[in-house]
Amino acid sequence: QQQVKQSPQSLIVQKGGISIINCAYENTAFDYFPWYQQFPGKGPALLIAIRPDVSEKKEGRFTISFNKSAKQFSLHIMDSQPGDSATYFCAASKGTNAGKSTFGDGTTLTVKP
Amino acid sequence: EAEVAQSPRYKITEKSQAVAFWCDPISGHATLYWYRQILGQGPELLVQFQDESVVDDSQLPKDRFSAERLKGVDSTLKIQPAELGDSAMYLCASSRRQGGDEQYFGPGTRLTVT
């Protein structure tokens, strides 16, 4: 049973456009929702994270939108750049142990110049 | 900038052989994690250490996998015997403490079992 479903599997966006990646979760006990960015040959790196007490969090060009009732959250990348081309993973965990995060299967983003 | 170190970066081994991976977390990080990432999927936690103690190894296939962190610093993950299905990226991560803290991932070890 996959507890975190991520879509789309791949995404192609023009430079300057908005990239949107969606995730849905099943376990209502989840209370920490990070997004990771992974470049080829590298480990994932934390990009931005949100807890369910807020509906939106913004850091620079990256925004998480969170819908607790729908059990969905999404990553928006504004003004997408070729350097943003990478694989993005959403994740969810419960309690304070981020190490027990359940990851989505990833979205490969390609930003065309 | 401090980083999590892993070695080797790549490993090719034959089925039924033993293989070992090493991880050196960021200095001062008490919590260490080993993940397995199959191509096209997200990482899956195999084992979590708090200092030298195992906190969670519920997803570790204990018939063939073992992990240790004897002095609470660096860690070794071993597979014996390796099977074709073990081909994956093995990621190590560390964080300052168990709860509520950012994990820092190493570059991973890409294992291919032939």
gemmi code that builds the backbone of each chain (N, CA, C; Angstrom):
import gemmi

chains = {
    "A": [
        ("GLN", (0.856, -1.192, 0.000), (0.000, 0.000, 0.000), (0.896, 1.248, 0.000)),
        ("GLN", (0.772, 2.034, -1.066), (1.593, 3.213, -1.161), (0.913, 4.348, -0.400)),
        ("GLN", (1.573, 4.872, 0.604), (0.947, 5.870, 1.451), (1.083, 7.274, 0.908)),
        ("VAL", (2.043, 7.496, 0.024), (2.237, 8.817, -0.578), (2.310, 8.641, -2.090)),
        ("LYS", (1.350, 9.231, -2.787), (1.297, 9.126, -4.245), (1.664, 10.467, -4.866)),
        ("GLN", (2.610, 10.422, -5.781), (3.150, 11.641, -6.377), (2.862, 11.662, -7.868)),
        ("SER", (2.544, 12.849, -8.386), (2.309, 13.002, -9.824), (2.687, 14.415, -10.260)),
        ("PRO", (3.055, 14.608, -11.518), (3.251, 13.570, -12.533), (4.587, 12.860, -12.343)),
        ("GLN", (4.808, 11.825, -13.096), (6.077, 11.100, -13.042), (7.183, 11.922, -13.688)),
        ("SER", (6.831, 12.660, -14.741), (7.798, 13.537, -15.393), (7.092, 14.806, -15.844)),
        ("LEU", (7.880, 15.871, -15.964), (7.318, 17.182, -16.261), (8.320, 17.981, -17.073)),
        ("ILE", (7.841, 18.572, -18.155), (8.690, 19.432, -18.976), (8.081, 20.824, -18.969)),
        ("VAL", (8.889, 21.819, -18.629), (8.424, 23.201, -18.504), (9.401, 24.112, -19.230)),
        ("GLN", (8.880, 25.155, -19.817), (9.742, 26.144, -20.444), (10.335, 27.066, -19.372)),
        ("LYS", (11.520, 27.557, -19.650), (12.170, 28.512, -18.756), (11.236, 29.688, -18.479)),
        ("GLY", (11.121, 30.015, -17.199), (10.242, 31.104, -16.806), (8.845, 30.661, -16.439)),
        ("GLY", (8.515, 29.422, -16.736), (7.181, 28.909, -16.446), (7.044, 28.432, -15.007)),
        ("ILE", (5.860, 27.957, -14.684), (5.580, 27.448, -13.337), (5.542, 25.920, -13.380)),
        ("SER", (6.293, 25.302, -12.493), (6.280, 23.846, -12.377), (5.427, 23.479, -11.165)),
        ("ILE", (4.529, 22.522, -11.358), (3.647, 22.108, -10.259), (3.706, 20.593, -10.112)),
        ("ILE", (4.019, 20.151, -8.921), (4.097, 18.722, -8.617), (3.153, 18.458, -7.441)),
        ("ASN", (2.381, 17.387, -7.563), (1.349, 17.109, -6.575), (1.613, 15.821, -5.812)),
        ("CYS", (1.190, 15.817, -4.560), (1.279, 14.602, -3.750), (0.007, 14.432, -2.931)),
        ("ALA", (-0.370, 13.175, -2.739), (-1.530, 12.857, -1.925), (-1.123, 11.797, -0.911)),
        ("TYR", (-1.617, 11.914, 0.295), (-1.265, 10.958, 1.334), (-2.521, 10.345, 1.925)),
        ("GLU", (-2.335, 9.230, 2.615), (-3.481, 8.503, 3.164), (-3.534, 8.551, 4.691)),
        ("ASN", (-2.381, 8.551, 5.317), (-2.324, 8.451, 6.766), (-2.553, 9.819, 7.411)),
        ("THR", (-3.662, 9.999, 8.091), (-3.978, 11.294, 8.701), (-3.077, 11.617, 9.884)),
        ("ALA", (-2.264, 10.660, 10.304), (-1.321, 10.929, 11.400), (-0.068, 11.656, 10.909)),
        ("PHE", (0.139, 11.699, 9.607), (1.295, 12.422, 9.083), (1.197, 13.894, 9.468)),
        ("ASP", (2.319, 14.466, 9.926), (2.286, 15.876, 10.291), (3.548, 16.630, 9.897)),
        ("TYR", (4.331, 16.043, 9.017), (5.529, 16.739, 8.523), (5.682, 16.350, 7.067)),
        ("PHE", (5.746, 17.367, 6.185), (5.694, 17.129, 4.745), (6.846, 17.878, 4.064)),
        ("PRO", (7.975, 17.189, 3.860), (9.112, 17.835, 3.189), (9.134, 17.527, 1.691)),
        ("TRP", (9.810, 18.383, 0.980), (10.111, 18.151, -0.434), (11.635, 18.110, -0.569)),
        ("TYR", (12.104, 17.128, -1.362), (13.528, 16.972, -1.608), (13.821, 17.147, -3.085)),
        ("GLN", (15.008, 17.659, -3.354), (15.511, 17.822, -4.721), (16.726, 16.912, -4.870)),
        ("GLN", (16.767, 16.144, -5.941), (17.876, 15.232, -6.155), (18.418, 15.391, -7.567)),
        ("PHE", (19.711, 15.710, -7.649), (20.396, 15.777, -8.937), (21.056, 14.424, -9.207)),
        ("PRO", (21.276, 14.099, -10.488), (21.898, 12.795, -10.814), (23.218, 12.596, -10.079)),
        ("GLY", (23.376, 11.432, -9.478), (24.613, 11.106, -8.781), (24.740, 11.714, -7.401)),
        ("LYS", (23.716, 12.387, -6.961), (23.735, 13.032, -5.637), (22.617, 12.477, -4.766)),
        ("GLY", (22.773, 12.644, -3.457), (21.692, 12.290, -2.564), (20.637, 13.382, -2.546)),
        ("PRO", (19.436, 13.068, -2.072), (18.385, 14.091, -1.973), (18.788, 15.200, -1.015)),
        ("ALA", (18.324, 16.392, -1.287), (18.573, 17.545, -0.413), (17.241, 18.193, -0.077)),
        ("LEU", (17.044, 18.495, 1.193), (15.799, 19.131, 1.622), (15.643, 20.488, 0.942)),
        ("LEU", (14.475, 20.669, 0.339), (14.194, 21.907, -0.379), (13.323, 22.838, 0.470)),
        ("ILE", (12.239, 22.308, 0.953), (11.277, 23.072, 1.735), (10.358, 22.073, 2.422)),
        ("ALA", (9.825, 22.447, 3.577), (8.951, 21.533, 4.321), (7.828, 22.325, 4.979)),
        ("ILE", (6.723, 21.619, 5.267), (5.577, 22.278, 5.873), (4.949, 21.374, 6.913)),
        ("ARG", (4.345, 21.958, 7.922), (3.543, 21.227, 8.892), (2.092, 21.649, 8.692)),
        ("PRO", (1.118, 20.815, 9.084), (-0.286, 21.053, 8.714), (-0.962, 22.218, 9.424)),
        ("ASP", (-0.241, 22.969, 10.239), (-0.875, 24.106, 10.897), (-0.932, 25.343, 9.984)),
        ("VAL", (-0.281, 25.246, 8.812), (-0.361, 26.332, 7.830), (-0.758, 25.747, 6.479)),
        ("SER", (-1.346, 26.583, 5.628), (-1.802, 26.094, 4.323), (-0.820, 26.399, 3.205)),
        ("GLU", (0.154, 27.236, 3.491), (1.114, 27.597, 2.458), (2.422, 28.039, 3.101)),
        ("LYS", (3.514, 27.677, 2.442), (4.833, 28.124, 2.882), (5.646, 28.471, 1.656)),
        ("LYS", (6.289, 29.630, 1.689), (7.047, 30.093, 0.537), (8.488, 30.363, 0.935)),
        ("GLU", (9.394, 29.885, 0.086), (10.813, 30.186, 0.265), (11.400, 30.477, -1.111)),
        ("GLY", (11.604, 31.757, -1.374), (12.112, 32.149, -2.675), (11.132, 31.801, -3.773)),
        ("ARG", (11.601, 31.047, -4.773), (10.729, 30.666, -5.886), (9.916, 29.405, -5.602)),
        ("PHE", (10.123, 28.798, -4.434), (9.479, 27.526, -4.103), (8.364, 27.742, -3.079)),
        ("THR", (7.194, 27.185, -3.376), (6.035, 27.310, -2.499), (5.398, 25.941, -2.306)),
        ("ILE", (5.068, 25.613, -1.053), (4.257, 24.428, -0.770), (2.837, 24.907, -0.467)),
        ("SER", (1.864, 24.278, -1.138), (0.456, 24.485, -0.802), (-0.059, 23.224, -0.156)),
        ("PHE", (-0.773, 23.371, 0.959), (-1.196, 22.210, 1.739), (-2.704, 22.255, 1.953)),
        ("ASN", (-3.382, 21.146, 1.632), (-4.826, 21.024, 1.815), (-5.088, 19.841, 2.735)),
        ("LYS", (-5.284, 20.135, 4.012), (-5.413, 19.075, 5.008), (-6.660, 18.228, 4.776)),
        ("SER", (-7.781, 18.860, 4.423), (-9.025, 18.116, 4.259), (-8.960, 17.163, 3.072)),
        ("ALA", (-8.259, 17.574, 2.026), (-8.109, 16.719, 0.848), (-6.918, 15.778, 0.963)),
        ("LYS", (-6.111, 15.962, 1.999), (-4.897, 15.163, 2.198), (-3.993, 15.255, 0.968)),
        ("GLN", (-3.778, 16.495, 0.554), (-2.946, 16.741, -0.620), (-2.005, 17.910, -0.341)),
        ("PHE", (-0.843, 17.873, -0.970), (0.067, 19.006, -0.913), (0.835, 19.059, -2.221)),
        ("SER", (1.259, 20.258, -2.564), (1.904, 20.426, -3.855), (3.079, 21.387, -3.746)),
        ("LEU", (3.990, 21.220, -4.682), (5.166, 22.089, -4.791), (5.011, 22.923, -6.058)),
        ("HIS", (5.160, 24.228, -5.895), (5.127, 25.145, -7.028), (6.506, 25.784, -7.169)),
        ("ILE", (7.055, 25.702, -8.365), (8.328, 26.364, -8.642), (8.035, 27.487, -9.627)),
        ("MET", (8.165, 28.700, -9.140), (7.907, 29.869, -9.984), (9.152, 30.208, -10.792)),
        ("ASP", (8.926, 30.831, -11.964), (10.054, 31.256, -12.792), (11.076, 30.124, -12.923)),
        ("SER", (10.632, 28.964, -13.360), (11.494, 27.774, -13.437), (12.719, 28.049, -14.312)),
        ("GLN", (13.854, 27.541, -13.855), (15.122, 27.735, -14.537), (15.726, 26.385, -14.932)),
        ("PRO", (16.563, 26.363, -15.984), (17.204, 25.095, -16.365), (17.942, 24.426, -15.208)),
        ("GLY", (18.490, 25.211, -14.295), (19.173, 24.664, -13.129), (18.250, 23.966, -12.154)),
        ("ASP", (16.947, 24.133, -12.328), (15.966, 23.432, -11.481), (15.718, 22.014, -11.981)),
        ("SER", (16.250, 21.678, -13.154), (16.052, 20.342, -13.707), (16.649, 19.306, -12.765)),
        ("ALA", (15.810, 18.455, -12.231), (16.208, 17.485, -11.215), (15.012, 16.576, -10.951)),
        ("THR", (15.199, 15.629, -10.045), (14.082, 14.801, -9.585), (13.628, 15.321, -8.230)),
        ("TYR", (12.339, 15.485, -8.080), (11.761, 16.025, -6.850), (10.938, 14.939, -6.166)),
        ("PHE", (11.149, 14.803, -4.865), (10.414, 13.828, -4.071), (9.622, 14.539, -2.983)),
        ("CYS", (8.362, 14.180, -2.853), (7.625, 14.597, -1.672), (7.754, 13.479, -0.638)),
        ("ALA", (7.509, 13.818, 0.600), (7.587, 12.828, 1.667), (6.630, 13.234, 2.779)),
        ("ALA", (6.344, 12.284, 3.654), (5.470, 12.561, 4.796), (5.904, 11.695, 5.959)),
        ("SER", (5.790, 12.253, 7.160), (6.128, 11.479, 8.349), (5.226, 11.915, 9.495)),
        ("LYS", (5.219, 11.100, 10.546), (4.407, 11.448, 11.711), (5.285, 11.613, 12.928)),
        ("GLY", (4.816, 12.416, 13.830), (5.610, 12.736, 14.993), (6.768, 13.627, 14.589)),
        ("THR", (7.834, 13.536, 15.334), (8.974, 14.409, 15.064), (10.113, 13.665, 14.384)),
        ("ASN", (9.886, 12.395, 14.040), (10.967, 11.598, 13.465), (10.948, 11.675, 11.949)),
        ("ALA", (11.657, 12.659, 11.420), (11.678, 12.837, 9.963), (12.310, 11.652, 9.262)),
        ("GLY", (13.098, 10.883, 9.997), (13.754, 9.747, 9.380), (12.800, 8.670, 8.946)),
        ("LYS", (11.595, 8.636, 9.508), (10.624, 7.631, 9.120), (9.738, 8.116, 7.986)),
        ("SER", (10.207, 9.095, 7.250), (9.421, 9.634, 6.147), (9.093, 8.566, 5.118)),
        ("THR", (7.866, 8.605, 4.626), (7.457, 7.808, 3.479), (7.561, 8.707, 2.262)),
        ("PHE", (8.331, 8.254, 1.275), (8.589, 9.073, 0.102), (7.641, 8.726, -1.037)),
        ("GLY", (7.349, 9.730, -1.877), (6.705, 9.472, -3.154), (7.726, 8.903, -4.120)),
        ("ASP", (7.286, 8.539, -5.299), (8.177, 7.906, -6.272), (8.967, 8.893, -7.117)),
        ("GLY", (8.752, 10.186, -6.913), (9.568, 11.173, -7.584), (8.971, 11.703, -8.879)),
        ("THR", (9.356, 12.942, -9.197), (8.981, 13.596, -10.454), (10.248, 14.138, -11.090)),
        ("THR", (10.492, 13.739, -12.322), (11.658, 14.244, -13.040), (11.251, 15.504, -13.790)),
        ("LEU", (11.839, 16.618, -13.370), (11.530, 17.917, -13.975), (12.619, 18.295, -14.963)),
        ("THR", (12.206, 18.674, -16.155), (13.115, 19.211, -17.162), (12.636, 20.608, -17.519)),
        ("VAL", (13.524, 21.581, -17.337), (13.201, 22.950, -17.699), (13.972, 23.299, -18.968)),
        ("LYS", (13.255, 23.550, -20.024), (13.882, 23.830, -21.327), (14.208, 25.312, -21.452)),
        ("PRO", (15.425, 25.609, -21.938), (15.848, 27.019, -22.057), (15.089, 27.770, -23.139)),
    ],
    "B": [
        ("GLU", (31.708, 23.427, 3.822), (30.429, 22.907, 4.313), (30.571, 21.411, 4.578)),
        ("ALA", (30.169, 20.970, 5.770), (30.291, 19.567, 6.141), (29.338, 18.724, 5.310)),
        ("GLU", (29.774, 17.523, 4.969), (28.960, 16.628, 4.162), (29.016, 15.222, 4.738)),
        ("VAL", (28.007, 14.433, 4.379), (28.009, 13.014, 4.714), (28.860, 12.305, 3.663)),
        ("ALA", (29.814, 11.520, 4.115), (30.689, 10.808, 3.196), (30.259, 9.352, 3.092)),
        ("GLN", (30.304, 8.823, 1.872), (29.995, 7.414, 1.656), (31.032, 6.810, 0.721)),
        ("SER", (31.325, 5.534, 0.961), (32.200, 4.825, 0.031), (31.853, 3.343, 0.032)),
        ("PRO", (32.083, 2.642, -1.085), (32.481, 3.241, -2.360), (31.315, 3.977, -3.009)),
        ("ARG", (31.550, 4.698, -4.066), (30.460, 5.348, -4.789), (29.750, 4.356, -5.700)),
        ("TYR", (30.493, 3.415, -6.224), (29.938, 2.397, -7.105), (30.498, 1.033, -6.710)),
        ("LYS", (29.649, 0.006, -6.795), (30.080, -1.342, -6.475), (29.353, -2.326, -7.378)),
        ("ILE", (30.131, -3.159, -8.038), (29.573, -4.249, -8.830), (29.999, -5.546, -8.170)),
        ("THR", (29.051, -6.403, -7.890), (29.369, -7.665, -7.237), (28.532, -8.774, -7.847)),
        ("GLU", (29.003, -9.972, -7.698), (28.266, -11.120, -8.212), (27.275, -11.613, -7.155)),
        ("LYS", (26.227, -12.191, -7.652), (25.224, -12.799, -6.773), (25.905, -13.775, -5.815)),
        ("SER", (25.467, -13.760, -4.579), (25.921, -14.615, -3.478), (27.200, -14.108, -2.807)),
        ("GLN", (27.798, -13.052, -3.329), (28.968, -12.482, -2.680), (28.551, -11.544, -1.549)),
        ("ALA", (29.505, -11.211, -0.703), (29.275, -10.252, 0.372), (29.699, -8.866, -0.098)),
        ("VAL", (29.002, -7.858, 0.390), (29.339, -6.473, 0.030), (29.108, -5.595, 1.258)),
        ("ALA", (29.917, -4.554, 1.370), (29.802, -3.662, 2.523), (29.910, -2.212, 2.072)),
        ("PHE", (29.141, -1.373, 2.726), (29.149, 0.058, 2.431), (29.493, 0.808, 3.716)),
        ("TRP", (30.171, 1.933, 3.541), (30.606, 2.715, 4.695), (30.038, 4.111, 4.633)),
        ("CYS", (29.706, 4.660, 5.796), (29.156, 6.005, 5.884), (29.790, 6.754, 7.051)),
        ("ASP", (30.192, 7.976, 6.791), (30.706, 8.857, 7.842), (29.785, 10.069, 7.910)),
        ("PRO", (28.997, 10.192, 8.959), (28.029, 11.291, 9.031), (28.717, 12.620, 9.309)),
        ("ILE", (27.956, 13.668, 9.266), (28.466, 14.986, 9.622), (28.840, 14.971, 11.108)),
        ("SER", (29.979, 15.560, 11.422), (30.472, 15.551, 12.794), (29.435, 16.123, 13.764)),
        ("GLY", (29.197, 15.371, 14.828), (28.256, 15.843, 15.836), (26.832, 15.389, 15.626)),
        ("HIS", (26.553, 14.755, 14.493), (25.201, 14.269, 14.231), (24.985, 12.932, 14.934)),
        ("ALA", (24.007, 12.923, 15.839), (23.759, 11.736, 16.643), (22.942, 10.674, 15.919)),
        ("THR", (22.160, 11.098, 14.949), (21.244, 10.175, 14.276), (21.745, 9.853, 12.874)),
        ("LEU", (21.749, 8.582, 12.554), (22.228, 8.126, 11.247), (21.200, 7.187, 10.646)),
        ("TYR", (20.973, 7.352, 9.360), (19.976, 6.562, 8.643), (20.618, 5.888, 7.438)),
        ("TRP", (20.181, 4.674, 7.133), (20.497, 4.001, 5.876), (19.191, 3.820, 5.099)),
        ("TYR", (19.211, 4.252, 3.828), (18.067, 4.110, 2.954), (18.465, 3.275, 1.731)),
        ("ARG", (17.493, 2.632, 1.124), (17.668, 1.991, -0.169), (16.746, 2.704, -1.154)),
        ("GLN", (17.310, 3.061, -2.297), (16.526, 3.733, -3.330), (16.620, 2.943, -4.622)),
        ("ILE", (15.533, 2.293, -4.965), (15.449, 1.557, -6.221), (15.184, 2.559, -7.334)),
        ("LEU", (15.762, 2.322, -8.490), (15.636, 3.254, -9.618), (14.166, 3.553, -9.919)),
        ("GLY", (13.855, 4.833, -9.950), (12.482, 5.234, -10.258), (11.579, 5.313, -9.042)),
        ("GLN", (12.147, 5.108, -7.849), (11.349, 5.164, -6.633), (12.004, 6.090, -5.607)),
        ("GLY", (11.235, 6.422, -4.585), (11.785, 7.217, -3.509), (12.575, 6.356, -2.535)),
        ("PRO", (13.397, 6.978, -1.713), (14.179, 6.219, -0.721), (13.270, 5.502, 0.286)),
        ("GLU", (13.735, 4.349, 0.739), (13.020, 3.574, 1.749), (13.965, 3.353, 2.922)),
        ("LEU", (13.530, 3.690, 4.116), (14.386, 3.560, 5.281), (14.665, 2.084, 5.592)),
        ("LEU", (15.941, 1.757, 5.757), (16.332, 0.402, 6.152), (16.599, 0.327, 7.660)),
        ("VAL", (17.373, 1.285, 8.159), (17.750, 1.250, 9.571), (18.072, 2.658, 10.038)),
        ("GLN", (17.763, 2.911, 11.301), (18.032, 4.203, 11.921), (18.773, 3.988, 13.228)),
        ("PHE", (19.848, 4.737, 13.421), (20.645, 4.687, 14.643), (20.509, 6.000, 15.406)),
        ("GLN", (20.454, 5.887, 16.711), (20.624, 7.026, 17.585), (21.891, 6.729, 18.383)),
        ("ASP", (22.943, 7.509, 18.105), (24.288, 7.177, 18.617), (24.627, 5.763, 18.153)),
        ("GLU", (24.961, 4.860, 19.060), (25.341, 3.514, 18.611), (24.182, 2.520, 18.639)),
        ("SER", (23.016, 2.980, 19.048), (21.883, 2.080, 19.208), (20.944, 2.117, 18.005)),
        ("VAL", (20.428, 0.936, 17.652), (19.433, 0.848, 16.587), (18.079, 1.305, 17.125)),
        ("VAL", (17.490, 2.294, 16.457), (16.182, 2.804, 16.855), (15.082, 2.102, 16.069)),
        ("ASP", (15.355, 1.836, 14.800), (14.344, 1.224, 13.935), (15.038, 0.428, 12.857)),
        ("ASP", (14.797, -0.845, 12.806), (15.301, -1.686, 11.719), (14.184, -2.570, 11.195)),
        ("SER", (12.959, -2.092, 11.303), (11.800, -2.893, 10.931), (11.762, -3.246, 9.452)),
        ("GLN", (12.394, -2.437, 8.602), (12.395, -2.693, 7.162), (13.712, -3.312, 6.680)),
        ("LEU", (14.578, -3.670, 7.586), (15.857, -4.271, 7.219), (15.706, -5.778, 7.051)),
        ("PRO", (16.028, -6.315, 5.873), (15.944, -7.782, 5.675), (17.057, -8.466, 6.464)),
        ("LYS", (16.742, -8.841, 7.668), (17.781, -9.255, 8.614), (18.418, -10.605, 8.291)),
        ("ASP", (17.816, -11.339, 7.362), (18.439, -12.608, 6.995), (19.708, -12.390, 6.193)),
        ("ARG", (19.818, -11.224, 5.542), (21.003, -10.989, 4.709), (21.658, -9.632, 4.952)),
        ("PHE", (20.951, -8.721, 5.563), (21.477, -7.371, 5.800), (21.846, -7.209, 7.279)),
        ("SER", (22.929, -6.489, 7.507), (23.293, -6.112, 8.873), (23.879, -4.711, 8.849)),
        ("ALA", (23.723, -4.018, 9.956), (24.250, -2.660, 10.060), (24.803, -2.461, 11.455)),
        ("GLU", (25.884, -1.705, 11.526), (26.446, -1.402, 12.831), (27.004, 0.013, 12.861)),
        ("ARG", (27.045, 0.545, 14.071), (27.604, 1.877, 14.306), (28.266, 1.806, 15.683)),
        ("LEU", (29.371, 1.090, 15.729), (29.964, 0.646, 16.993), (30.301, 1.782, 17.948)),
        ("LYS", (30.878, 2.863, 17.458), (31.294, 3.944, 18.348), (30.388, 5.159, 18.219)),
        ("GLY", (29.252, 4.948, 17.589), (28.307, 6.049, 17.463), (28.731, 7.123, 16.491)),
        ("VAL", (29.683, 6.788, 15.613), (30.134, 7.790, 14.633), (29.859, 7.233, 13.239)),
        ("ASP", (30.869, 6.567, 12.636), (30.651, 6.038, 11.294), (29.890, 4.714, 11.366)),
        ("SER", (29.419, 4.273, 10.221), (28.546, 3.104, 10.180), (28.862, 2.258, 8.955)),
        ("THR", (28.583, 0.963, 9.083), (28.756, 0.033, 7.977), (27.470, -0.738, 7.745)),
        ("LEU", (27.077, -0.853, 6.496), (25.932, -1.671, 6.088), (26.471, -2.838, 5.267)),
        ("LYS", (26.084, -4.055, 5.634), (26.592, -5.228, 4.948), (25.449, -6.045, 4.365)),
        ("ILE", (25.717, -6.638, 3.222), (24.774, -7.560, 2.591), (25.518, -8.867, 2.333)),
        ("GLN", (24.981, -9.963, 2.857), (25.593, -11.262, 2.631), (24.545, -12.361, 2.739)),
        ("PRO", (24.260, -13.094, 1.671), (24.784, -12.929, 0.322), (23.952, -11.938, -0.489)),
        ("ALA", (24.593, -11.273, -1.430), (23.869, -10.340, -2.285), (22.989, -11.091, -3.279)),
        ("GLU", (21.833, -10.501, -3.569), (20.910, -11.067, -4.550), (20.678, -10.034, -5.650)),
        ("LEU", (20.204, -10.502, -6.798), (19.990, -9.604, -7.937), (19.078, -8.441, -7.562)),
        ("GLY", (18.086, -8.703, -6.733), (17.124, -7.682, -6.339), (17.685, -6.623, -5.416)),
        ("ASP", (18.913, -6.807, -4.972), (19.538, -5.812, -4.100), (20.147, -4.658, -4.885)),
        ("SER", (20.168, -4.774, -6.204), (20.710, -3.688, -7.025), (19.897, -2.420, -6.785)),
        ("ALA", (20.575, -1.378, -6.339), (19.901, -0.143, -5.945), (20.952, 0.870, -5.535)),
        ("MET", (20.476, 2.080, -5.199), (21.333, 3.095, -4.590), (21.146, 2.984, -3.077)),
        ("TYR", (22.227, 2.945, -2.349), (22.161, 2.899, -0.889), (22.630, 4.251, -0.353)),
        ("LEU", (21.702, 4.925, 0.300), (21.939, 6.282, 0.779), (22.098, 6.290, 2.288)),
        ("CYS", (23.024, 7.086, 2.740), (23.201, 7.331, 4.170), (22.818, 8.784, 4.438)),
        ("ALA", (22.191, 9.019, 5.550), (21.828, 10.381, 5.942), (22.089, 10.550, 7.425)),
        ("SER", (22.258, 11.780, 7.848), (22.441, 12.032, 9.277), (21.690, 13.300, 9.670)),
        ("SER", (21.383, 13.387, 10.940), (20.768, 14.588, 11.487), (21.282, 14.786, 12.900)),
        ("ARG", (21.152, 16.007, 13.399), (21.723, 16.313, 14.708), (21.052, 15.509, 15.814)),
        ("ARG", (19.747, 15.307, 15.671), (19.027, 14.563, 16.687), (17.892, 13.828, 16.022)),
        ("GLN", (17.220, 12.983, 16.770), (16.250, 12.078, 16.177), (15.013, 12.793, 15.675)),
        ("GLY", (14.542, 13.755, 16.397), (13.266, 14.329, 16.036), (13.339, 15.726, 15.475)),
        ("GLY", (12.539, 15.995, 14.489), (12.307, 17.356, 14.029), (13.497, 18.067, 13.427)),
        ("ASP", (14.444, 17.321, 12.899), (15.636, 17.970, 12.374), (15.892, 17.554, 10.930)),
        ("GLU", (16.494, 18.462, 10.181), (16.761, 18.187, 8.786), (17.748, 17.051, 8.632)),
        ("GLN", (17.470, 16.170, 7.694), (18.395, 15.104, 7.333), (19.305, 15.584, 6.213)),
        ("TYR", (20.568, 15.236, 6.315), (21.532, 15.531, 5.270), (21.950, 14.199, 4.647)),
        ("PHE", (21.785, 14.106, 3.341), (22.075, 12.859, 2.642), (23.481, 12.863, 2.056)),
        ("GLY", (24.095, 11.711, 2.034), (25.340, 11.513, 1.313), (25.067, 11.252, -0.159)),
        ("PRO", (26.114, 11.090, -0.961), (25.948, 10.898, -2.409), (25.478, 9.500, -2.784)),
        ("GLY", (25.545, 8.563, -1.846), (25.055, 7.220, -2.111), (26.099, 6.281, -2.682)),
        ("THR", (25.810, 4.997, -2.568), (26.596, 3.939, -3.212), (25.678, 3.222, -4.187)),
        ("ARG", (26.074, 3.216, -5.446), (25.278, 2.515, -6.465), (25.746, 1.070, -6.533)),
        ("LEU", (24.877, 0.138, -6.135), (25.212, -1.290, -6.138), (24.571, -1.973, -7.330)),
        ("THR", (25.372, -2.715, -8.065), (24.878, -3.562, -9.147), (25.263, -4.994, -8.841)),
        ("VAL", (24.272, -5.867, -8.766), (24.514, -7.292, -8.511), (24.298, -8.047, -9.810)),
        ("THR", (25.314, -8.783, -10.249), (25.229, -9.505, -11.529), (25.126, -11.003, -11.317)),
    ],
}
model = gemmi.Model(1)
for chain_id, residues in chains.items():
    chain = gemmi.Chain(chain_id)
    for i, (resn, *xyz) in enumerate(residues, 1):
        res = gemmi.Residue()
        res.name, res.seqid = resn, gemmi.SeqId(i, " ")
        for name, pos in zip(("N", "CA", "C"), xyz):
            atom = gemmi.Atom()
            atom.name, atom.element = name, gemmi.Element(name[0])
            atom.pos, atom.b_iso = gemmi.Position(*pos), 0.0
            res.add_atom(atom)
        chain.add_residue(res)
    model.add_chain(chain)
structure = gemmi.Structure()
structure.add_model(model)
structure.setup_entities()
